[in-house]
C-alpha cells in the first residue's frame, strides 16, 4: 500500500539522491497524522460546543479528581500557556458557566478554578467523542500494533517531555 509520503520520498530521492531522506518516511507521516488528528479533535469538540483550548482546560480540571479544582499555576503547567493567556481562558470559561473561581483556603490572595457540573458533563461527553474519533484513526492497527507504536512514539517524545524547566 502506497501513501502520499511514499510519493514525496521517491520524488526527493530522484531530485536529491545526494541526501538521505529516510527521516521523512517517519516524521512526514507523523506530521500528516497530526493534521488528521487535529481535524478529528476539532470535530469531536465542536459537537459539544467546545474549542480545543477549552477542552484542554476542562479536562485538566476533570483529571484532578474530586472536587475538580486546580490553581491557575497548576493549569499553566498542564496546558503550557502563559499566565495572561490562562487568565483570559478562565474568564471565558467562567462566563460560559463551565468553571468557577473560588478563594484558595490555603492562600488568602490565591484562587482556585473549579469545574462546574456543566463543565464536567461537557468534558466527559467531548472525551467520549474524541476517543471514538481516535479509535477510528487507529482502526487499521491491531491491539499489539497500537502498543508497539505507542512504545516507539514514547521513546521519541520522552526526551522532550522530560526537559527540566
Rosetta silent file (secondary structure, phi, psi, omega in degrees, C-alpha in Angstrom):
SEQUENCE: XXXXXXXXXXXXXXXXXXXXXXXXXXXXXXXXXXXXXXXXXXXXXXXXXXXXXXXXXXXXXXXXXXXXXXXXXXXXXXXXXXXXXXXXXXXXXXXXXXXXXXXXXXXXXXXXXXXXXXXXXXXXXXXXXXXXXXXXXXXXXXXXXXXXXXXXXXXXXXXXXXXXX
SCORE:     score description
SCORE:     0.000 S_00000001
   1 L     0.000  127.100 -179.183    0.000    0.000    0.000 S_00000001
   2 L  -103.663  146.728  176.330    1.465    3.361   -1.054 S_00000001
   3 L  -127.349 -178.802 -177.297    0.715    6.712    0.555 S_00000001
   4 H   -62.099  -34.813  179.545    1.489   10.357   -0.140 S_00000001
   5 H   -66.324  -37.879  176.013    4.724   10.187    1.862 S_00000001
   6 H   -57.295  -43.510  179.714    6.000    7.348   -0.344 S_00000001
   7 H   -66.612  -40.397  179.270    5.460    9.608   -3.371 S_00000001
   8 H   -63.625  -47.137 -179.198    7.120   12.572   -1.646 S_00000001
   9 H   -63.718  -42.638  178.883   10.155   10.500   -0.604 S_00000001
  10 H   -60.817  -41.142  179.584   10.503    8.987   -4.088 S_00000001
  11 H   -64.629  -42.442  178.651   10.462   12.469   -5.612 S_00000001
  12 H   -67.356  -37.130  178.167   13.162   13.710   -3.224 S_00000001
  13 H   -64.462  -36.882  177.825   15.301   10.645   -3.849 S_00000001
  14 H   -69.052  -45.564 -174.865   15.036   11.303   -7.583 S_00000001
  15 H   -80.692  -31.176 -178.127   15.736   15.041   -7.257 S_00000001
  16 L  -133.214   66.170 -178.543   18.303   14.916   -4.428 S_00000001
  17 L   -63.644  -12.743  179.996   19.994   11.484   -4.499 S_00000001
  18 L   -79.256  -11.637 -178.140   22.840   13.052   -2.513 S_00000001
  19 L  -106.843  144.554  173.244   20.610   13.384    0.598 S_00000001
  20 L   -87.960  104.856 -176.452   19.441   10.690    2.985 S_00000001
  21 L   -95.271   12.917 -178.494   15.701   11.421    3.137 S_00000001
  22 H   -52.994  -40.209  179.076   14.869    8.469    5.400 S_00000001
  23 H   -55.275  -29.865  178.817   13.708   10.722    8.306 S_00000001
  24 H   -62.141  -31.788 -177.902   10.890   11.928    6.049 S_00000001
  25 H   -61.985  -30.988  178.322    9.480    8.406    5.937 S_00000001
  26 H   -95.407  -55.507 -169.185    8.682    8.598    9.665 S_00000001
  27 H   -73.845  -28.824  173.799    8.337   12.249   10.527 S_00000001
  28 H   -67.388  -35.284  176.693    6.332   13.308    7.477 S_00000001
  29 H   -69.009  -39.975  176.785    3.849   10.591    8.385 S_00000001
  30 H   -61.655  -43.713  179.592    3.754   11.805   11.986 S_00000001
  31 H   -62.531  -45.406  179.212    3.152   15.344   10.720 S_00000001
  32 H   -65.291  -40.814  177.907    0.362   14.244    8.372 S_00000001
  33 H   -63.581  -38.867  177.940   -1.195   12.118   11.088 S_00000001
  34 H   -60.699  -38.999  177.742   -1.089   15.111   13.460 S_00000001
  35 H   -66.255  -41.475  177.348   -3.092   17.155   10.936 S_00000001
  36 H   -64.542  -40.520  178.491   -5.670   14.377   10.615 S_00000001
  37 H   -65.026  -41.079  178.519   -5.842   14.079   14.401 S_00000001
  38 H   -59.615  -43.501  177.269   -6.276   17.839   14.763 S_00000001
  39 H   -61.971  -43.964 -179.619   -9.257   17.710   12.388 S_00000001
  40 H   -64.283  -40.430  178.192  -10.766   14.785   14.279 S_00000001
  41 H   -62.926  -47.261 -179.539  -10.276   16.573   17.615 S_00000001
  42 H   -60.192  -40.134  178.259  -11.888   19.745   16.344 S_00000001
  43 H   -64.428  -46.899 -179.987  -14.861   17.770   15.051 S_00000001
  44 H   -61.137  -40.647 -177.928  -15.282   15.878   18.339 S_00000001
  45 H   -74.225  -39.224 -179.136  -15.077   19.105   20.358 S_00000001
  46 H   -61.073  -34.782  177.876  -17.346   21.118   18.043 S_00000001
  47 L   -60.993  -20.205  179.904  -20.096   18.535   18.547 S_00000001
  48 L  -115.616   18.719  175.916  -20.014   19.578   22.211 S_00000001
  49 L    56.931   44.595  177.909  -19.588   23.306   21.509 S_00000001
  50 L  -126.589  146.449  169.395  -16.000   23.386   22.738 S_00000001
  51 L   -89.646  156.874  178.774  -12.780   24.762   21.306 S_00000001
  52 H   -53.945  -41.089 -179.433   -9.630   22.643   21.678 S_00000001
  53 H   -66.632  -33.411  177.827   -8.222   25.011   24.315 S_00000001
  54 H   -65.662  -44.493  177.262  -11.475   24.789   26.290 S_00000001
  55 H   -57.801  -44.107 -178.440  -11.260   21.002   26.228 S_00000001
  56 H   -59.510  -44.960 -179.608   -7.652   21.173   27.454 S_00000001
  57 H   -69.221  -47.572 -178.177   -8.534   23.314   30.489 S_00000001
  58 H   -61.280  -41.444 -178.207  -11.721   21.422   31.339 S_00000001
  59 H   -75.424  -25.584  172.640  -10.051   18.030   31.116 S_00000001
  60 H   -62.854  -43.500  178.057   -7.083   19.189   33.215 S_00000001
  61 H   -67.325  -40.818 -178.433   -9.605   20.016   35.928 S_00000001
  62 H   -63.617  -41.562  179.798  -11.529   16.779   35.351 S_00000001
  63 H   -67.681  -20.034 -178.860   -8.374   14.663   35.676 S_00000001
  64 L   -67.248  -17.363 -178.655   -7.603   16.362   39.002 S_00000001
  65 L    79.225  171.446 -178.243  -10.406   14.330   40.595 S_00000001
  66 L   -54.854  131.137    8.992  -12.955   15.474   43.133 S_00000001
  67 L   -93.198   25.897  175.310  -13.503   18.377   43.747 S_00000001
  68 L    57.972   54.828 -179.874  -12.162   19.017   40.203 S_00000001
  69 E  -141.415  148.659  177.222  -10.168   22.124   41.022 S_00000001
  70 E  -144.373  161.183  172.417   -6.667   23.433   40.454 S_00000001
  71 E   -77.699  158.664  174.896   -4.831   26.689   40.962 S_00000001
  72 H   -56.783  -35.128  178.020   -4.202   28.817   37.871 S_00000001
  73 H   -63.650  -40.475  177.270   -0.499   27.925   38.228 S_00000001
  74 H   -65.580  -37.831  176.801   -1.268   24.218   38.100 S_00000001
  75 H   -64.505  -37.986  177.259   -3.386   24.809   34.995 S_00000001
  76 H   -58.912  -46.614 -178.589   -0.463   26.691   33.407 S_00000001
  77 H   -60.454  -41.080 -176.077    1.826   23.719   33.986 S_00000001
  78 H   -78.447  -28.432 -174.651   -0.628   21.267   32.446 S_00000001
  79 H  -106.929   -6.185  174.881   -1.662   23.335   29.424 S_00000001
  80 L    57.596   45.558  174.482    1.668   25.037   28.615 S_00000001
  81 L  -122.035  169.689 -179.382    0.291   28.556   28.104 S_00000001
  82 L   -77.819  165.580  179.971    1.293   31.909   29.582 S_00000001
  83 H   -60.244  -44.834  179.756   -0.244   33.403   32.698 S_00000001
  84 H   -63.085  -40.432  178.000   -2.085   36.090   30.715 S_00000001
  85 H   -63.893  -42.707 -179.181   -3.486   33.507   28.309 S_00000001
  86 H   -65.189  -41.324  178.064   -4.682   31.330   31.193 S_00000001
  87 H   -57.805  -45.329  178.095   -6.378   34.290   32.895 S_00000001
  88 H   -60.733  -43.820 -178.741   -8.218   35.033   29.647 S_00000001
  89 H   -65.163  -42.840  178.342   -9.228   31.393   29.267 S_00000001
  90 H   -63.255  -42.446  177.127  -10.513   31.139   32.821 S_00000001
  91 H   -56.790  -47.665 -177.416  -12.518   34.353   32.311 S_00000001
  92 H   -66.618  -40.300  178.334  -14.107   32.987   29.151 S_00000001
  93 H   -69.169  -32.080  176.662  -14.901   29.597   30.679 S_00000001
  94 H   -65.964  -43.700  178.843  -16.396   31.324   33.738 S_00000001
  95 H   -61.845  -31.407  178.403  -18.707   33.392   31.506 S_00000001
  96 L   -81.696   -6.784 -179.609  -19.857   30.160   29.838 S_00000001
  97 L    78.097   19.775 -177.774  -20.610   28.609   33.237 S_00000001
  98 L   -94.825  -22.712  174.745  -18.089   25.798   32.749 S_00000001
  99 E  -139.264  164.864  174.054  -15.748   26.780   35.604 S_00000001
 100 E  -137.696  151.532  175.784  -15.910   28.964   38.681 S_00000001
 101 E   -96.400  137.077  178.630  -13.321   30.842   40.670 S_00000001
 102 E  -131.166  150.236  174.922  -13.148   30.194   44.404 S_00000001
 103 E   -65.241  143.024  178.036  -10.914   31.655   47.116 S_00000001
 104 E   -84.003  115.308 -176.898   -7.983   29.397   47.974 S_00000001
 105 L   -64.641  -19.301 -179.431   -8.381   28.478   51.660 S_00000001
 106 L   -95.796   -2.909 -178.658   -4.629   27.939   51.992 S_00000001
 107 E  -149.727  107.308 -174.930   -3.658   31.311   50.413 S_00000001
 108 E   -55.685  -31.283 -178.336   -5.682   34.454   51.163 S_00000001
 109 E   -91.624  -10.686 -174.040   -4.599   36.072   47.875 S_00000001
 110 E   -89.515  163.600  174.746   -4.956   32.938   45.774 S_00000001
 111 E  -129.585  159.248  172.035   -7.836   31.470   43.838 S_00000001
 112 E  -118.683  147.885  176.607   -8.811   28.007   42.741 S_00000001
 113 E  -107.334  124.497 -177.083  -10.539   27.173   39.492 S_00000001
 114 E  -120.367  138.792  175.951  -13.264   24.559   39.870 S_00000001
 115 E   -70.308  132.460  173.478  -15.146   22.671   37.206 S_00000001
 116 L   -82.120  169.561  176.866  -18.919   23.198   37.324 S_00000001
 117 H   -58.734  -42.671  178.919  -21.320   20.314   36.822 S_00000001
 118 H   -63.880  -41.016  178.144  -21.971   21.540   33.273 S_00000001
 119 H   -61.969  -40.871  178.744  -18.222   21.803   32.632 S_00000001
 120 H   -65.253  -43.597  179.204  -17.703   18.244   33.873 S_00000001
 121 H   -62.214  -43.682 -179.681  -20.535   16.918   31.695 S_00000001
 122 H   -65.589  -41.561  178.551  -19.201   18.693   28.605 S_00000001
 123 H   -62.179  -44.632 -179.619  -15.645   17.459   29.255 S_00000001
 124 H   -63.339  -44.439 -179.382  -16.871   13.891   29.708 S_00000001
 125 H   -66.079  -42.404 -179.903  -19.008   13.971   26.555 S_00000001
 126 H   -66.448  -37.208  177.620  -16.248   15.568   24.468 S_00000001
 127 H   -63.266  -43.539  178.647  -13.728   12.992   25.709 S_00000001
 128 H   -61.021  -41.767  177.534  -16.050   10.157   24.686 S_00000001
 129 H   -64.639  -41.312  178.291  -16.426   11.751   21.237 S_00000001
 130 H   -62.431  -45.101 -179.191  -12.677   12.226   20.914 S_00000001
 131 H   -63.176  -35.178  176.067  -11.971    8.612   21.817 S_00000001
 132 H   -63.320  -44.590  177.840  -14.456    7.469   19.189 S_00000001
 133 H   -63.214  -43.333 -177.468  -12.640    9.568   16.555 S_00000001
 134 H   -68.511  -36.915  175.639   -9.238    8.315   17.708 S_00000001
 135 H   -61.220  -38.680  178.543  -10.337    4.666   17.647 S_00000001
 136 H   -63.897  -41.724  179.330  -11.410    5.185   14.032 S_00000001
 137 H   -62.005  -39.160 -177.718   -7.987    6.656   13.171 S_00000001
 138 L   -88.777    4.612 -172.387   -6.249    3.644   14.753 S_00000001
 139 L   -58.607  -24.893 -179.304   -8.728    1.154   13.303 S_00000001
 140 L   -80.236   -8.958 -176.524   -6.272   -0.365   10.826 S_00000001
 141 L  -103.507  143.207  174.330   -3.910   -1.426   13.620 S_00000001
 142 L   -74.775  168.639  177.696   -4.219   -4.472   15.869 S_00000001
 143 H   -58.681  -41.616  179.102   -4.024   -4.064   19.654 S_00000001
 144 H   -64.140  -44.100  179.044   -0.419   -5.327   19.522 S_00000001
 145 H   -63.089  -40.114  177.938    0.496   -2.877   16.757 S_00000001
 146 H   -62.470  -41.504  178.261   -1.048    0.006   18.712 S_00000001
 147 H   -64.400  -42.365  178.280    1.002   -0.989   21.758 S_00000001
 148 H   -62.830  -45.845 -179.743    4.186   -1.230   19.704 S_00000001
 149 H   -62.951  -42.618  178.305    3.537    2.137   18.086 S_00000001
 150 H   -59.174  -41.837  179.050    2.794    3.754   21.468 S_00000001
 151 H   -64.708  -42.836  179.159    6.104    2.441   22.803 S_00000001
 152 H   -65.574  -43.165  179.110    8.082    3.710   19.836 S_00000001
 153 H   -66.132  -36.073  176.749    6.450    7.138   19.981 S_00000001
 154 H   -59.882  -41.829  178.739    7.108    7.294   23.748 S_00000001
 155 H   -59.976  -35.796  179.983   10.819    6.743   23.027 S_00000001
 156 H   -77.061  -38.158 -174.459   10.754    9.719   20.671 S_00000001
 157 H   -87.776  -27.268 -175.559    8.720   12.083   22.859 S_00000001
 158 H   -54.200  -43.248  179.052   10.039   11.292   26.343 S_00000001
 159 H   -60.689  -33.090  178.267   13.251   13.314   25.959 S_00000001
 160 H   -73.484  -37.019 -177.700   11.197   16.388   25.017 S_00000001
 161 H   -76.791  -14.625 -176.539    8.714   15.864   27.840 S_00000001
 162 L  -113.191   24.351  175.911   11.456   15.470   30.436 S_00000001
 163 L   -79.165  123.823  179.971   13.477   18.594   29.725 S_00000001
 164 L   -59.473  144.905  174.857   13.948   20.495   33.023 S_00000001
 165 L    85.249    0.000    0.000   12.293   23.923   33.225 S_00000001
